[in-house]
């Protein structure tokens, strides 16, 4: 950007990030103009051209430059792209609010502006209820971090606000709520199936509109992103009205090619991805990144194990497992892809815009299916809920945990401990059993249990000289104490993996000088936890499943509440 008054050239773009084709880079240059924060990225060039003479540039530029510098430093330290983009979006949200109230954010007024903005977020959470408390907190925390670093202080202004992180306690469902959740799930699943059935190749390329009947009284009228023709239909209108209708509609009604049908194609892909997650139990990130290809189905009890077919190879590892009832739907989708997508497209779920390919860091937002849900008054169910509901739905319908565990690729114990949402009828007895089973162990500051009486600890013999010293305060010290015990539960495995993830982040951010012939204590803790996980995984099929499920949660960034908050704060504060 060139500033007229001081003739200084300033680059406020983020060109180092990965972008899809036709995707305009993020830039903070728009923040130097009032109204810029609300401008879509594809309109950045036009907006900047039309506001070159803004009198606000010299007022806004210094602080915008400081914010840009901090985020560029985050990238230089190796912060993940998704986290960087989250911070960029938080800054833009901050400035978007400031524009609505007529505030030009500067170094001097940044904390006052932040205070007023957090009050606005509290109002949205508590009164308007259009955002979640955790969403508001995370957005504000990103700005709090940047302000603290710019001011060179340890604590940012968020601790003086009314915003706080929401608790992550597991909610117990009552009978009424449980029934309602199932009804919403069934209704959403019915919509997905209807859309999948009606968005076949032949229907998509027919003259528009495509009519999808929901029930006897409700239907969707799909125009593939084009505006609905105005005026009366030809048979009900004058000669002039007929011409207007035909003029508006001829370009789309008589172009039966995929050039005009991309929105309908993306809608079908959204639907199929959601169905796939619900029927395979794969986490969303895994499913979204799957590659297209030929698949082979092998019977496994009441399910199918699905293998990818490679040239010259008879068999590899199964990529996922599906219900037998889903096979025909999945194969139908693969056949549809062959007609829709060119052979060089290798993605199983190839979302795209016309002549564009999105970045791998930009997963689908499911805005198309969300829009249809809003039109029909149906609750949208996100992928993570569908994944877990796959098991819960079977439990409620069959009332047979053994059958549900078999169909869901888990033992009964794993199913109950990991997936089944607590129900009011069994919660009390489950809690009582937990406490009885743990009577002999006390709770240490680390994952696991302590077999010693309170305040007693003993260093394991033959430990590395640089290993953390055993104590009853430091979580790392627990793992090097003779009294530390593993717990035979999924929760313990999940907490172990989350704790290791925390320690990995700590050592990645450590800038202390290395000492020859010395092992970093944190590295030794990571090694100890990794060793325990390997032994745990190899000890039984049940525990192996626990480890794999916990690893999947790590990929989804679903951390154990014991250490999840610390990881979140570390991401926010240090990247």
N, C-alpha and C positions, 0 to 999 in steps of 0.2 A: 504494500500500500504506500502511496506517496502522499505525504501530508503537505499541504500547500504552505502552511505558515512557517514551518522549520525546514522544509525541503529535505526531510529525512525519509529514507526508504525503509519501510518496516514490513516484514513478512510475518503474518499472523496465521498462516495456513498450517495444516497438519498433513503434509504430503507424504510423510514417512509411513503412514498407516496403509494397510491393504484395502483396496477398493474394488468393487465390481466394475464391469464395463458401464460407461455412461453414468457413473456415480460421481457426483461432484465432491471434492475433498471438503472436510470440515475446515472451517476458518473462523477465527475470532475477529476478523476485520469487520464483519457485520455488526458486532457489538459496539463499535464506535459510532454507530448511527442509531437514533431513536427508531424503534420498530424493526430493527434488524434481527433481533432474537426470534421473532415469530415468522421469519421468512424461510420457506422451504429451501433446501440446499440447491435444488435445480434452478432456483431463481436468484441465487447469490449474485452472478455477474450483472444481471439486469438491475437488481436493487442497488448494488454498489455504484453502477454507472449513473443511476438517477439521483444518488445522494452524495456525489463527489464534493459538493460545496456546503455540506452540513456544518453549521457553526458549532456543533457539539463534539466534533472529532477531537479537538485539542483538549477538551475537558475530560473525555472518556479514555483517550488513548493510553495515558500512563498506566492506569490500573489494569486495563485489558492486556497491555504488554506484560505486566507482572504475572497475571494469571496464565498467559500463554507460556511464559518462561518456566513456571512451575510444572506445568503438564509436560513440556518438552524434557525437563529434567527427569520426570517419571519414566518417560520412554527410554531415556539414556540409561536409567538404572535397570531396565529390563522388565518394567511393568507390563502385564498382559494387555493386548490390544482391547479386549472387551472391557477391562477395567478403565483404560484410558478413555474410551468412548463414553463410558458411564459418567466419568468426571466432566467431559466436554458437555454432555447433555445436561448435567447438573448446573454448570455455569450458565448455559443458555436458558435454562428454566429460571434461574435467579434473575438474569437480565430481562427476560420476558415479563416477569412480574414487575420489575423496576420500571419498565417502559409503560406498563398500564397505570402506574401511580405517578409517573412523571419524575422519577428519580434518576439522576446521573451518578452512577457509583464511582467513587474516588477512594484513594487511600484513606483520606480523613473520615469519610462517612460510611465506610464499608461495614463496620460493626453495627452501626445504627440501622443501616439498610438490612443487614442480616437479621437483626432482632425483629424488625417489622415483618420481614418475609417469613420467618418462622411462625409468627402469630397468624399470618395468612394460611400457612400450612396446617396449623392446629385447627383453625376454623374449618378448613376443608375436611380434615379427619373427623372432627367431632360434630360439626353442624351440617355441612353439605354432604359429608360421607361419600365423596367421590374418589378418594384415595385411601389406601391403607396406612396405618400408623407407621409400619416398618418402611414403606415406600417413602413417606415424608421424611423419616429420620435419616435414611440412607442418602437421600438427595441432599438434605441439609448438611449431613456429616461430611460429604465430599467438599462442600464449600467451606465448612468450618476448618477442615484440614488446610486448605489453600490459604485462608486468611491467617491462620496461626503461623504457617511457614513464611508468609510475606511479612508479617509483623515480628517474626523471630521470637515467638513465645511458645511455651510448652502446651498451654491450653487455649483452644479456640473459644469463640463466644457461645457455642452450642450449650455448654454447661450452665449458662445463665438463662437459657430459654426453657419453654415448657415442653419441648420435644424430648422424647426418650424412646429407646428401642422397645418394641413390643415383646412380651414374653412368648416363648415358643413351647408352651406346655401342650401336651397331647390332650385334645378335647374329648371328653366322654360323650357319646351320643345317647340320647334318650330314644324311646320307642317312636315317638312322633317325629323327631328329627331324622332318625334312621330311615323311616318310611319315606319321608319327604326326599331325602338324598337319593334313595333308590328310584323313586318316581322321576326325579330330574334326570338321573342317569339313563333310565329306560327311554325317556322322551328324547333326549339328545341322541342316543344310539339309534333310535328309529329315524330321526332326521338324517343322520349320516348314511344309513342304509338307503333311504329314499333318494338322496342326492347321488349316491354311487350308482344306483339302478338307472337313474334318468339321465345321467351325463355320459352316455355312451357316445361313440364316435359319430354314428349316424344322426343322433339327435342334436349334437353340437353343431354340425355343419348344415343343418336344415335352415330355411329362412326363419329369421327371428320374428316374434319372440319365441323362446323355448318356454313352454308351460309345464311346470312341475306341480302335480296335484298332491297336496299334503293330506287333506281329508276331503269329505264331501262338500265342505264349505270354503276351505282355504286353499289357495294355490300361490305359487311364486311365478312371477312373470319376468323372465330373464332376457335382458337386452345386451348382454356381453359388454357392459361398460358404456354403451352408447345411450344417449338420452332417449327417453321414451317419446315416440312421435306425438306431436301436439295436434289438437283438433279432432273432430269426429272421424270415425272410420269411414272409408269410401262409400259403403253401402248406406250410410246414415247421413250423408252430407250433400251439400251443393257441389256444383262443378268446381268452384274455387276451393272448397274444403278438401275435395278429393285430391286436387293437384297438390295442395300443401302437405297432406299426409303422405302421398306417394313421393314427393320431393324429399322429405325428411327421411324416409325409410328405404328408398331404393338402393342406396349405397351399401347398406348392411343386409337387407333382405335378399339381394341378388348377388351377394359375394360369398358363396358357400365354401370358403376356404378358412384355414386356420389363421390367416392374416388378421381376421376380424374377430377371432374367437378366443384370444389368449386369456381374458378374464375368466371365461368358463373353464378353460383348461386348468388354470391355477386353482380354481374352486374345487375341481375334481381331485387334484393332487393334494390339497389341504385335507379333504375328506378321507382320502385313502391313507394318508400318513396318520391321521388320528385313529382310524380303524386298525391300522397295522400295529400301533403302539398298544392299543387296548387288547389285541389278540395275541401278541407275542410276549408282552411284558418287558420288552427292551426299553431302556431309558431313551428319552427323546433325542439326546445328542448322538447316541449310537444309531438310532433309526434314521435320522435326517442325513447322516453321512454315508449310509450304505450305498454301494455301487450296484448298478444295473447288471444283469447277466442272466444266464440260464440256471435254473434251480432244480434240484432233485429232492423228492419227498420220500422219506423212510418212515414207515409205521413205527410208532413208539407208544404202546398201550392205546389210549384213546386219543392220542395226539399224533402229529407228524414232526419229525426232525427234518429241518430244511438244510440241505447242503448246496453249496455253490459248485457248479460243474466247471471244471478246468480242462482244457485240452491236454490229452496225454496223461491225465490223472484220474484214477477210478474213484477215489474217495479222499476227502479231507475231513476237517472238523465241521460239525454242524454249526451253522451261523446263528440259527434261532429255532424256536419251537413254536408250533401253532396248534390251535384247536382244529380238529378235522373239519368242522363246519366252515372254517375260514378258507380252506384250500381253494375252493371254487371261486371265491371272491378275489383272492390274491392272484390266481391265474388269470382271471378275467381282467384284472388291472394290468398285468404284464402284457397281455395281448393288446389292450388299449394303448399302452405305451408304444408298442411297435408301430402302431398306426399314427400316433400323434407326434412322436419325437424322432429326429434323425438318428441314424445308427451311431454317429460319433458322440452323441450325448450319453455319458456313462453314469449319470446320477440316477438312483432309483426313484427319487422324488425331485424331479428337475423343475423347480420353480423358476420363472423368468418373466421379464417384461419384453416387449417387442424389441428385438435386436440387442438385448441386454442380458448379462449374466451377473447375478448378485455375488457379493463377496462371501467366502466360506464362513466369515465371521458374522454374517447377517442371516440368522435362522428365520424362518417364516413367523410372522406375527399372527397369522390366522385371522386377518381382518375380514376376509371374505365370508368365512363361516360365522364369525361374530356378528357381522352385519345381518345375515339371514336369521340368526337367533334373535336379534333385537326386533326384526320385523315380525317374527312369529311369536314373540313372547316366551321363548325357550331359553333356559339357562345354558350358557356355554360351559363345557367341562374341559379344562386344560389337560395337556398330555400327561403330566405327572399324576393327576387324579385318575385319569383313565387307566394308567398303568397299575395303580394300586387297586382301583375299583374292579379290575378284572378278577381278582381273587375274592374281594368282598362281595361282589355280585353273586359269584358261585356259592359262597358260604350261605348267604341269605336265602337263595333259591333252593339249593339242594338240602340245606341243613345237615350236610354230611362233610365234615372236615377231612375225612380220609379221601373221599372222591375229589374234593377241591384241591387238596394237596397234590394228588396224583396228576390232575389236569394242569396244575400250575407249576409243575416241575420242582416241587418242594416236598420235604417231609412234613408231616402234620405238625411237629414241634416248631419247625421253621415258619410254617404258615401262621400259626397262632401268635408266635413271638414277634414276627416282623410285620406282617401285613394286616391282620385283622384289627380294625379300629375298635377301641374299647367300647363296650356296650354297658349300659347302666346295670343290666341284670347280672353281669359277671364281674364287673370292675372290683367290687368289694372283696370277693373271694380270691381274685387274682392278686390283689395287693396284700391280703392276709398271707397267702402262700409265699409271696416273695419275701416278706419279713421273716417267716418261719425258716425258710431255706437259708437265710443269711445270718442267723443268730450267732454263729460261731465266729464270724468275721466282722471286723469293724471297717468303717469307710475311711480310706486314706485319701490324700490330696491328688493321687494319680488314678487312672483307670485300674480297676481290680479291687482286691480285698486285702485286709491286713490281719494276719493270724496272731499278732502280738497284742498284749494288753496296751492300753493307751500310753503313749510317751516312750515306749521301748523300741529301739531299733538296733540293728546289727549289720555291719557291712559284710557283704559276701566275701568269702575268702578268695584269694587269687584274682581279684579284680584289677583292671588296668590302673596304673598309678594316677592317670588323668581323669578317671571316671568320677562323676559326681558322688559326693559323700552321702551315705545313707542318713536320712533324717525323717521326721514326721511332718515337715512343713513344706519342703520343696517337692513338687511332683516328680522331678527327675530323680531325686534321691531315693524314692520308693522302689524304683526298678533295680536298684543295686543293694537292696536290703534283703536279708534272708527271710523276713517275714512276709514279703509281698506274695500274693497268690493270684493266679488267673481265675476268672469267673466263667463258668460254662454257660454263656448266653450270647445272643446276637448283639445285645446292647453293649457288652464289653468289647466285642470285636470292633463295632462301629466307633466306640470311644477311643480305642487304641489307634485306629487308622486316622481319626481326626487329630489325635494328639501328635502322631508322627507328622502329619501334614503341617501342623503348627511349628514343629521343630525344624522341619525342612525349610520353611519360610524364614525362621530365625537365622539359620546358618547361611542362607542365601544372602541375607541382608547384613551379615556380620562383616565389618570392615577392620577389625582388629588385626594387627600384624601376626603372621604365622611364626611360631617358634619351632625351630628344628628339633626333631625327635620327640615332639609332643603331639598327642592326639587331641583334637578339639572335643571338650566334654559333650557338647550337643551332638556331634557326630557319633560318639559312643552311645548316647541315648537312642539315636535313630537306629543304629545297628542292633541294639538290644531289643527294641520294639519289633524291628523287622524279623529278627531271629525268632521271637515268640510267635509272631503271626505265621511264619513258615511251619513251625512245629504244630501250632494250633490247626492250620489248614490241612496238614498231612495226617492228623490224628483220626479223622472220621469224615464220611461223606457229608454228614450234617454240618460239621464245622467248616468244611470246605465251601459249602453253599453260603454260610454266614459271611465268610471272607469275601466271596465274589459279590454278594449283594452289597456289602459295605463299600467295596471298591467302586461299584456302580454309583453309589451315593456320593462318593468323593468326586467322581467325574461330573456329577450333576451339581456339585458344590452344595450338597445337603449335609451339613456338618452336625456332629453330635452337640447337643446344647451345652455340654460340659466345657467344651473348648471352642465352639463355633463363634461365640461372641469375640473371643480373643483374635481369631483368624480375621474376622470382619474388621476389627479395629486396626489390625496390622496392615491389611490391604488398604484401608483408608489413609492411614498415617504414614506408611512407608512404601506402599506399593509392593 
